[in-house]
Amino acid sequence: TVTAEIAHSALDMLAVDRRGLDNLDRRYLEMLEERFNGGPAGVESIAAALAEDRGTLEDVIEPYLIQQGFIVRTARGRMLVWNLLESYKIFLFKINKL
């Protein structure tokens, strides 16, 4: 049986935080915030900045970030949802203080 402790340990080894974001998800959000001022930014530009394939972003990274409300796709490009990003930063700060 998989206990909560084993599950948390496995997620820690994979660097998945309690919101379900891994390193690439966090890099995507940081890149969109810092380099593109939150957007809008085209997927090709984001892919080039992250040195990732466009398909990886569209098929692997973005669906979860959109589902969780971190980003939106618009006609002009990808954009951060600022209020959720700010609450996520507060969440990370609190966890790191524990």
Accessible surface in RSA format (square Angstrom, percent):
REM  Atomic radii and reference values for relative SASA: ProtOr
REM  Chains: A
REM  Algorithm: Lee & Richards
REM  Probe-radius: 1.40
REM  Slices: 20
REM RES _ NUM      All-atoms   Total-Side   Main-Chain    Non-polar    All polar
REM                ABS   REL    ABS   REL    ABS   REL    ABS   REL    ABS   REL
RES THR A   1   174.58 124.2 106.30 107.8  68.29 162.7  84.68 113.7  89.90 135.9
RES VAL A   2   115.76  76.2  86.73  78.5  29.03  69.9  86.73  75.4  29.03  78.7
RES THR A   3    71.36  50.8  64.05  64.9   7.31  17.4  67.99  91.3   3.37   5.1
RES ALA A   4    72.27  66.4  57.16  88.2  15.11  34.4  64.09  90.3   8.18  21.7
RES GLU A   5   140.81  80.8 132.17 100.0   8.64  20.6  50.43  97.5  90.38  73.8
RES ILE A   6    91.86  52.3  89.42  66.6   2.44   5.9  91.32  65.8   0.53   1.5
RES ALA A   7    37.96  34.9  34.07  52.6   3.89   8.9  37.74  53.1   0.22   0.6
RES HIS A   8   105.36  57.6 104.75  72.8   0.61   1.6  68.41  70.5  36.96  43.0
RES SER A   9    56.47  47.7  50.35  67.2   6.13  14.1  26.81  57.1  29.66  41.6
RES ALA A  10    44.93  41.3  42.35  65.4   2.57   5.9  44.29  62.4   0.64   1.7
RES LEU A  11    74.86  41.7  74.86  53.6   0.00   0.0  74.86  52.6   0.00   0.0
RES ASP A  12   106.40  74.5  87.25  86.8  19.15  45.3  27.69  65.2  78.71  78.5
RES MET A  13   162.40  84.1 124.30  82.3  38.10  90.7 106.50  90.5  55.90  74.1
RES LEU A  14   123.87  69.0 107.68  77.0  16.20  40.7 112.19  78.8  11.68  31.4
RES ALA A  15    36.50  33.6  25.85  39.9  10.66  24.2  36.28  51.1   0.22   0.6
RES VAL A  16    32.09  21.1  25.42  23.0   6.67  16.1  25.84  22.5   6.25  16.9
RES ASP A  17    27.46  19.2  14.13  14.1  13.33  31.5  24.46  57.6   3.00   3.0
RES ARG A  18   163.87  68.8 125.79  64.1  38.09  90.7  49.75  68.0 114.13  69.2
RES ARG A  19    65.04  27.3  57.38  29.2   7.66  18.2  24.13  33.0  40.91  24.8
RES GLY A  20    31.74  39.1   0.00   N/A  31.74  39.1  17.40  47.8  14.34  32.1
RES LEU A  21     0.00   0.0   0.00   0.0   0.00   0.0   0.00   0.0   0.00   0.0
RES ASP A  22    50.24  35.2  50.24  50.0   0.00   0.0  10.36  24.4  39.89  39.8
RES ASN A  23    86.02  59.3  83.82  81.0   2.19   5.3  27.26  65.6  58.75  56.8
RES LEU A  24    33.66  18.7  31.12  22.3   2.54   6.4  31.52  22.1   2.14   5.8
RES ASP A  25    10.71   7.5  10.71  10.7   0.00   0.0   0.00   0.0  10.71  10.7
RES ARG A  26    44.18  18.5  43.23  22.0   0.94   2.2  22.32  30.5  21.86  13.2
RES ARG A  27   100.98  42.4  98.56  50.2   2.42   5.8  47.67  65.2  53.31  32.3
RES TYR A  28     0.00   0.0   0.00   0.0   0.00   0.0   0.00   0.0   0.00   0.0
RES LEU A  29     4.65   2.6   4.48   3.2   0.17   0.4   4.65   3.3   0.00   0.0
RES GLU A  30    91.15  52.3  90.38  68.4   0.77   1.8  27.04  52.3  64.11  52.3
RES MET A  31    37.42  19.4  33.51  22.2   3.92   9.3  34.54  29.4   2.89   3.8
RES LEU A  32     0.00   0.0   0.00   0.0   0.00   0.0   0.00   0.0   0.00   0.0
RES GLU A  33    34.14  19.6  29.42  22.3   4.72  11.2   8.69  16.8  25.45  20.8
RES GLU A  34   130.86  75.1 103.48  78.3  27.38  65.2  42.07  81.4  88.80  72.5
RES ARG A  35   146.57  61.5 118.94  60.6  27.64  65.8  39.15  53.5 107.43  65.1
RES PHE A  36    48.48  24.3  35.48  22.0  13.00  33.8  40.99  24.8   7.49  21.4
RES ASN A  37   121.74  84.0 105.73 102.2  16.01  38.6  29.05  69.9  92.69  89.6
RES GLY A  38     1.09   1.3   0.00   N/A   1.09   1.3   0.50   1.4   0.59   1.3
RES GLY A  39    18.45  22.7   0.00   N/A  18.45  22.7   0.65   1.8  17.80  39.9
RES PRO A  40    45.06  32.8  24.54  22.4  20.52  74.6  24.54  20.3  20.52 127.5
RES ALA A  41     6.27   5.8   0.04   0.1   6.23  14.2   6.27   8.8   0.00   0.0
RES GLY A  42    33.90  41.8   0.00   N/A  33.90  41.8  26.00  71.3   7.90  17.7
RES VAL A  43     8.52   5.6   6.70   6.1   1.81   4.4   6.70   5.8   1.81   4.9
RES GLU A  44   101.14  58.1  97.07  73.4   4.08   9.7  53.29 103.1  47.85  39.1
RES SER A  45    55.35  46.8  45.62  60.9   9.73  22.4  16.26  34.6  39.09  54.8
RES ILE A  46     0.00   0.0   0.00   0.0   0.00   0.0   0.00   0.0   0.00   0.0
RES ALA A  47     5.35   4.9   5.16   8.0   0.18   0.4   5.17   7.3   0.17   0.5
RES ALA A  48    80.92  74.4  51.21  79.0  29.71  67.6  62.76  88.4  18.17  48.1
RES ALA A  49    25.16  23.1   1.88   2.9  23.28  52.9   6.91   9.7  18.25  48.3
RES LEU A  50     3.55   2.0   0.77   0.6   2.78   7.0   1.93   1.4   1.62   4.4
RES ALA A  51    94.06  86.5  59.13  91.3  34.93  79.5  70.97  99.9  23.10  61.2
RES GLU A  52    56.82  32.6  41.78  31.6  15.03  35.8   5.50  10.6  51.32  41.9
RES ASP A  53    95.47  66.9  83.05  82.7  12.42  29.4  34.23  80.6  61.24  61.1
RES ARG A  54   102.37  43.0  99.40  50.7   2.97   7.1  28.49  38.9  73.87  44.8
RES GLY A  55    23.84  29.4   0.00   N/A  23.84  29.4  21.39  58.7   2.45   5.5
RES THR A  56    42.16  30.0  37.40  37.9   4.77  11.4  18.56  24.9  23.60  35.7
RES LEU A  57     0.00   0.0   0.00   0.0   0.00   0.0   0.00   0.0   0.00   0.0
RES GLU A  58    49.98  28.7  44.06  33.3   5.92  14.1  11.02  21.3  38.96  31.8
RES ASP A  59   111.57  78.1  85.68  85.3  25.89  61.2  26.34  62.0  85.23  85.0
RES VAL A  60    97.42  64.1  80.15  72.6  17.27  41.6  83.57  72.6  13.85  37.6
RES ILE A  61     3.35   1.9   3.34   2.5   0.01   0.0   3.35   2.4   0.00   0.0
RES GLU A  62     0.00   0.0   0.00   0.0   0.00   0.0   0.00   0.0   0.00   0.0
RES PRO A  63    59.97  43.7  49.82  45.4  10.15  36.9  55.88  46.1   4.09  25.4
RES TYR A  64    70.76  33.0  68.17  38.8   2.59   6.7  55.81  41.9  14.95  18.4
RES LEU A  65     0.00   0.0   0.00   0.0   0.00   0.0   0.00   0.0   0.00   0.0
RES ILE A  66    62.41  35.5  52.27  38.9  10.14  24.4  52.27  37.6  10.14  27.5
RES GLN A  67   135.67  75.9 100.66  73.6  35.01  83.4  39.79  84.7  95.88  72.7
RES GLN A  68    58.20  32.5  44.85  32.8  13.35  31.8   4.35   9.3  53.85  40.8
RES GLY A  69    25.97  32.0   0.00   N/A  25.97  32.0  25.17  69.1   0.81   1.8
RES PHE A  70     0.25   0.1   0.21   0.1   0.05   0.1   0.21   0.1   0.05   0.1
RES ILE A  71     0.67   0.4   0.00   0.0   0.67   1.6   0.00   0.0   0.67   1.8
RES VAL A  72    64.97  42.8  64.03  58.0   0.95   2.3  64.97  56.5   0.00   0.0
RES ARG A  73   115.76  48.6  87.39  44.5  28.37  67.5  33.90  46.3  81.86  49.6
RES THR A  74    56.71  40.3  36.27  36.8  20.43  48.7  45.78  61.5  10.93  16.5
RES ALA A  75   117.98 108.5  64.75  99.9  53.23 121.1  78.08 110.0  39.89 105.7
RES ARG A  76   186.05  78.1 159.44  81.3  26.61  63.4  68.69  93.9 117.36  71.1
RES GLY A  77     6.06   7.5   0.00   N/A   6.06   7.5   5.71  15.7   0.36   0.8
RES ARG A  78    26.51  11.1  26.51  13.5   0.00   0.0   0.00   0.0  26.51  16.1
RES MET A  79    62.31  32.3  62.31  41.2   0.00   0.0  50.48  42.9  11.83  15.7
RES LEU A  80     8.07   4.5   0.00   0.0   8.07  20.3   0.00   0.0   8.07  21.7
RES VAL A  81    42.95  28.3  39.07  35.4   3.88   9.4  42.95  37.3   0.00   0.0
RES TRP A  82   109.28  43.9 105.38  51.0   3.90   9.2  88.26  47.1  21.01  34.1
RES ASN A  83   116.77  80.5 100.90  97.5  15.87  38.2  45.21 108.8  71.56  69.2
RES LEU A  84    41.41  23.1  38.97  27.9   2.44   6.1  41.40  29.1   0.01   0.0
RES LEU A  85     5.69   3.2   5.69   4.1   0.00   0.0   5.69   4.0   0.00   0.0
RES GLU A  86    79.63  45.7  79.48  60.1   0.16   0.4  39.71  76.8  39.92  32.6
RES SER A  87    52.17  44.1  45.64  60.9   6.52  15.0  43.14  91.9   9.02  12.6
RES TYR A  88     6.97   3.3   6.96   4.0   0.01   0.0   6.97   5.2   0.00   0.0
RES LYS A  89    79.38  38.7  73.54  45.1   5.84  13.9  55.29  49.8  24.09  25.7
RES ILE A  90    99.36  56.5  97.15  72.4   2.21   5.3  99.34  71.5   0.03   0.1
RES PHE A  91    53.94  27.0  50.31  31.2   3.63   9.4  53.78  32.6   0.16   0.5
RES LEU A  92    47.01  26.2  46.96  33.6   0.05   0.1  46.96  33.0   0.05   0.1
RES PHE A  93   125.47  62.8 120.98  74.9   4.49  11.7 125.03  75.8   0.45   1.3
RES LYS A  94   129.38  63.1 126.95  77.9   2.43   5.8  76.23  68.6  53.15  56.6
RES ILE A  95    40.95  23.3  35.13  26.2   5.83  14.0  35.14  25.3   5.81  15.8
RES ASN A  96   119.30  82.3  88.41  85.4  30.89  74.4  28.59  68.8  90.71  87.7
RES LYS A  97   146.34  71.4 114.19  70.1  32.15  76.5  61.00  54.9  85.33  90.9
RES LEU A  98   164.93  91.9 102.92  73.6  62.01 155.9 131.82  92.6  33.10  89.1
END  Absolute sums over single chains surface
CHAIN  1 A     6257.4       5111.4       1146.1       3608.9       2648.6
END  Absolute sums over all chains
TOTAL          6257.4       5111.4       1146.1       3608.9       2648.6
